[in-house]
Amino acid sequence: MDGWLAALAAELHRHGLGSDLTGHVVAEAAAHLRDSGESPLAAFGPPDTYAAAVAASVGGPTPAPPGRVVGPVRLAVRGITKRYRRRTVLADVDLTVRAGEVAAVIGANGSGKSTLLRICAGLARPDRGTVRIDGRLGYCPQDGGVSDFLTADEHFVLIGAGRGLDRSAARRAGLGQATALDWAPKPGVLARHLSGGTRQKLNLSLARLGTPDVLLLDEPYQGFDRGSYLDFWHQVWRWRDGGTAIVVVTHLLNQLDRVDTVLDLTRAEAAA
Ligand SMILES: Nc1ncnc2c1ncn2[C@@H]1O[C@H](COP(=O)(O)OP(=O)(O)OP(=O)(O)O)[C@@H](O)[C@H]1O
């Protein structure tokens, strides 16, 4: 792991990133590897590829188009507090996201980012506070979301049915989402035989089925190669410009000047 991190730092410098940003990216990657127990190659790919993706995202594409109009509030999180035993994971958290806006949720490992998204998705119950969602919801969890023994096609049909799509509409929609992420699912291949990054593309495609009004994305790009990572952010801006309210858990601070709201959970965690 140390060798991979050193190579990442060298590559980031080679791409002209400053010491602060390089240090931050390396520290975030190290923390992720420690917590997940994954190998660096499985989590991030080769260091030069990952560094190139990070570098390309600095000052990269798509500022909001001029005259962009945001719509009504789609997600309203008010005063969310969550404790696990005696530990306060979230303390009085507020977040508002309108149609056509992107919010980034950042914070140290364990600061409650995934917990907040699970609460927003209705999968965990807060001790206090409310979540109001106006419209259809799509949720891309950090882990899971994909069943090992189903093909991509079967996932599209199954999840599509829950979103009111018939078989052919679900297949069409799923393949459309996959194509937008530069992935062409092969018929008959079980999800357990997909690479980590491709499973995440399936996960993300499923979250987008039925064109949700509110999209919750929990570090959905893990394992993406450079091209896929850039495609992912392009897609985010496209969905935003199409009126979707988007929440992205991210650890790459260089994206933050391009989002509408940044919710940093580090302080809440530290105060607990
Ligand atoms: N079901 C649970 N029971 C007990 N503790 C939990 C549960 N789910 C999460 N936690 C704890 O709550 C804290 C916040 O976890 P969470 O996964 O939300 O953090 P995170 O900010 O998403 O972390 P990471 O950056 O590592 O993904 C952690 O200390 C975690 O161990």
The ligand as a Tripos MOL2 file, in Angstrom:
@<TRIPOS>MOLECULE
LIG
   31    33     1     0     0
SMALL
NO_CHARGES

@<TRIPOS>ATOM
      1 N1        -25.8200   -0.0590   11.9750 N.pl3     1 LIG1
      2 C1        -24.8330    0.4880   12.7130 C.ar      1 LIG1
      3 N2        -24.6740    0.1470   14.0210 N.ar      1 LIG1
      4 C2        -23.7260    0.7080   14.7730 C.ar      1 LIG1
      5 N3        -22.8470    1.6450   14.3140 N.ar      1 LIG1
      6 C3        -22.9660    2.0220   13.0430 C.ar      1 LIG1
      7 C4        -23.9620    1.4750   12.1750 C.ar      1 LIG1
      8 N4        -23.8410    2.0510   10.9440 N.ar      1 LIG1
      9 C5        -22.8080    2.9170   11.0540 C.ar      1 LIG1
     10 N5        -22.2930    2.8940   12.2970 N.ar      1 LIG1
     11 C6        -21.1670    3.7380   12.7870 C.3       1 LIG1
     12 O1        -21.5270    5.0720   12.5430 O.3       1 LIG1
     13 C7        -20.3700    5.8140   12.1530 C.3       1 LIG1
     14 C8        -20.6410    6.4980   10.8300 C.3       1 LIG1
     15 O2        -20.6690    5.5030    9.7970 O.3       1 LIG1
     16 P1        -20.8830    5.9010    8.2710 P.3       1 LIG1
     17 O3        -20.7170    4.6560    7.4700 O.co2     1 LIG1
     18 O4        -22.1320    6.6660    8.1210 O.co2     1 LIG1
     19 O5        -19.6360    6.8970    8.0320 O.3       1 LIG1
     20 P2        -19.0540    7.4660    6.6710 P.3       1 LIG1
     21 O6        -18.7850    8.9200    6.8850 O.co2     1 LIG1
     22 O7        -19.9310    7.1110    5.5330 O.co2     1 LIG1
     23 O8        -17.6790    6.6690    6.5780 O.3       1 LIG1
     24 P3        -16.7570    6.3010    5.2990 P.3       1 LIG1
     25 O9        -16.1160    7.5770    4.8220 O.co2     1 LIG1
     26 O10       -15.7380    5.3720    5.8960 O.co2     1 LIG1
     27 O11       -17.6230    5.6390    4.2720 O.co2     1 LIG1
     28 C9        -19.2230    4.8320   12.1170 C.3       1 LIG1
     29 O12       -18.5160    4.9250   13.3170 O.3       1 LIG1
     30 C10       -19.8980    3.4890   12.0020 C.3       1 LIG1
     31 O13       -19.1080    2.4830   12.6070 O.3       1 LIG1
@<TRIPOS>BOND
     1     1     2 1
     2     2     3 ar
     3     2     7 ar
     4     3     4 ar
     5     4     5 ar
     6     5     6 ar
     7     6     7 ar
     8     6    10 ar
     9     7     8 ar
    10     8     9 ar
    11     9    10 ar
    12    10    11 1
    13    11    12 1
    14    11    30 1
    15    12    13 1
    16    13    14 1
    17    13    28 1
    18    14    15 1
    19    15    16 1
    20    16    17 2
    21    16    18 1
    22    16    19 1
    23    19    20 1
    24    20    21 2
    25    20    22 1
    26    20    23 1
    27    23    24 1
    28    24    25 2
    29    24    26 1
    30    24    27 1
    31    28    29 1
    32    28    30 1
    33    30    31 1
@<TRIPOS>SUBSTRUCTURE
     1 LIG1         1 GROUP 0 **** ****
